[in-house]
């Protein structure tokens, strides 16, 4: 019985020893690889420093000052381009509405919400057929208007149709120059 216990202990210690040697070898290999990569990185950093020093030796002090100014201007231009790119041009709507309004329709007021890309137009038309034609004109401008809702229409005291339209606009209508808009006249 003792012999069997001794055999088990010897077998377990043999596997433990093998595992210890394998893990120790892997640790040594990992440290060795780290040292090689660290040395390689250090040598490349030195070489890069030498190349930068050579680059700095070319050109006069005045050229370096001008180069710094040029980079400063480029940064300012890039910053300004970001601001301009986000700017919305709400005046585009006036030219667009003027170009796409029928002769017998006139608008008395409007309420624009650029954050929601909507405009509410109140106006008057000669008759219901004219109002319907005006709505069709706006609906045909899919590149500028998502949809048109008639919120209210009624016959006024003078026999003309009073109405309120709600136009859901494409966001691009605020970004493009007025000349580029369909039906725009460049105002």
NORCOR-V293689 format. One record per residue. N is the residue number from 1. RES is the residue in three letters. SS is DSSP state (a for helix, b for strand, c for the rest). D_LAST is the distance of its C-alpha to the last C-alpha in Angstrom with 2 decimals. Layout:
N:RES:SS:D_LAST / N:RES:SS:D_LAST
//
This chain:
1:UNK:c:105.97 / 2:UNK:a:105.38 / 3:UNK:a:104.90 / 4:UNK:a:102.06 / 5:UNK:a:100.28 / 6:UNK:a:100.67 / 7:UNK:a:99.22 / 8:UNK:a:96.15 / 9:UNK:a:95.54 / 10:UNK:a:95.90 / 11:UNK:a:93.47 / 12:UNK:a:90.86 / 13:UNK:a:91.23 / 14:UNK:a:90.92 / 15:UNK:a:87.53 / 16:UNK:a:86.42 / 17:UNK:a:87.42 / 18:UNK:a:85.56 / 19:UNK:a:82.39 / 20:UNK:a:82.76 / 21:UNK:a:83.09 / 22:UNK:a:80.11 / 23:UNK:a:77.81 / 24:UNK:a:79.16 / 25:UNK:a:78.46 / 26:UNK:a:74.90 / 27:UNK:a:74.39 / 28:UNK:a:75.78 / 29:UNK:a:73.58 / 30:UNK:a:70.44 / 31:UNK:a:71.35 / 32:UNK:a:72.08 / 33:UNK:a:68.69 / 34:UNK:a:66.93 / 35:UNK:a:68.78 / 36:UNK:a:67.90 / 37:UNK:a:64.16 / 38:UNK:a:64.27 / 39:UNK:a:66.03 / 40:UNK:a:63.61 / 41:UNK:a:60.60 / 42:UNK:a:62.28 / 43:UNK:a:62.97 / 44:UNK:a:59.39 / 45:UNK:a:58.06 / 46:UNK:a:60.43 / 47:UNK:a:59.33 / 48:UNK:a:55.65 / 49:UNK:a:56.54 / 50:UNK:a:58.28 / 51:UNK:a:55.33 / 52:UNK:a:52.94 / 53:UNK:a:55.43 / 54:UNK:a:55.47 / 55:UNK:a:51.68 / 56:UNK:a:51.68 / 57:UNK:a:54.27 / 58:UNK:c:51.95 / 59:UNK:c:49.60 / 60:UNK:c:49.92 / 61:UNK:a:49.10 / 62:UNK:a:46.20 / 63:UNK:a:44.77 / 64:UNK:a:45.13 / 65:UNK:a:43.31 / 66:UNK:a:40.45 / 67:UNK:a:40.39 / 68:UNK:a:40.23 / 69:UNK:a:37.32 / 70:UNK:a:35.48 / 71:UNK:a:36.06 / 72:UNK:a:34.89 / 73:UNK:a:31.61 / 74:UNK:a:31.20 / 75:UNK:a:31.79 / 76:UNK:a:29.24 / 77:UNK:a:26.59 / 78:UNK:a:27.55 / 79:UNK:a:27.37 / 80:UNK:a:23.92 / 81:UNK:a:22.76 / 82:UNK:a:24.12 / 83:UNK:a:22.22 / 84:UNK:a:18.84 / 85:UNK:a:19.76 / 86:UNK:a:20.32 / 87:UNK:c:17.19 / 88:UNK:c:15.02 / 89:UNK:c:11.27 / 90:UNK:c:11.31 / 91:UNK:c:7.81 / 92:UNK:a:7.23 / 93:UNK:a:9.47 / 94:UNK:a:7.80 / 95:UNK:a:5.60 / 96:UNK:a:8.87 / 97:UNK:a:11.11 / 98:UNK:a:9.88 / 99:UNK:a:10.35 / 100:UNK:c:13.60 / 101:UNK:c:15.18 / 102:UNK:c:18.20 / 103:UNK:c:18.93 / 104:UNK:c:21.89 / 105:UNK:b:20.32 / 106:UNK:b:18.67 / 107:UNK:b:18.02 / 108:UNK:b:19.75 / 109:UNK:b:19.16 / 110:UNK:b:17.95 / 111:UNK:b:19.40 / 112:UNK:b:17.78 / 113:UNK:b:20.07 / 114:UNK:c:18.56 / 115:UNK:c:22.15 / 116:UNK:c:23.05 / 117:UNK:c:19.75 / 118:UNK:b:20.02 / 119:UNK:b:18.33 / 120:UNK:b:20.52 / 121:UNK:b:19.36 / 122:UNK:b:21.80 / 123:UNK:b:21.71 / 124:UNK:b:23.80 / 125:UNK:b:24.54 / 126:UNK:c:27.04 / 127:UNK:c:29.38 / 128:UNK:a:29.97 / 129:UNK:a:29.32 / 130:UNK:a:25.79 / 131:UNK:a:25.21 / 132:UNK:a:26.70 / 133:UNK:a:24.47 / 134:UNK:a:21.33 / 135:UNK:a:22.75 / 136:UNK:a:23.49 / 137:UNK:a:19.95 / 138:UNK:a:18.79 / 139:UNK:a:21.91 / 140:UNK:c:21.28 / 141:UNK:c:18.20 / 142:UNK:c:20.65 / 143:UNK:c:18.55 / 144:UNK:c:16.16 / 145:UNK:b:18.62 / 146:UNK:b:22.26 / 147:UNK:b:23.67 / 148:UNK:b:23.34 / 149:UNK:b:26.04 / 150:UNK:b:26.90 / 151:UNK:b:28.40 / 152:UNK:b:29.61 / 153:UNK:b:29.88 / 154:UNK:b:32.25 / 155:UNK:b:33.08 / 156:UNK:c:32.31 / 157:UNK:c:34.71 / 158:UNK:c:32.92 / 159:UNK:c:33.37 / 160:UNK:c:29.73 / 161:UNK:b:28.87 / 162:UNK:b:27.42 / 163:UNK:b:26.06 / 164:UNK:b:24.65 / 165:UNK:b:22.82 / 166:UNK:b:22.65 / 167:UNK:b:20.25 / 168:UNK:b:21.35 / 169:UNK:b:18.48 / 170:UNK:c:18.91 / 171:UNK:a:18.55 / 172:UNK:a:16.68 / 173:UNK:a:13.51 / 174:UNK:a:13.21 / 175:UNK:c:14.19 / 176:UNK:c:12.27 / 177:UNK:c:9.21 / 178:UNK:a:6.38 / 179:UNK:a:7.70 / 180:UNK:a:11.05 / 181:UNK:c:10.89 / 182:UNK:c:13.03 / 183:UNK:c:11.43 / 184:UNK:c:7.83 / 185:UNK:c:5.81 / 186:UNK:c:3.80 / 187:UNK:c:0.00
//
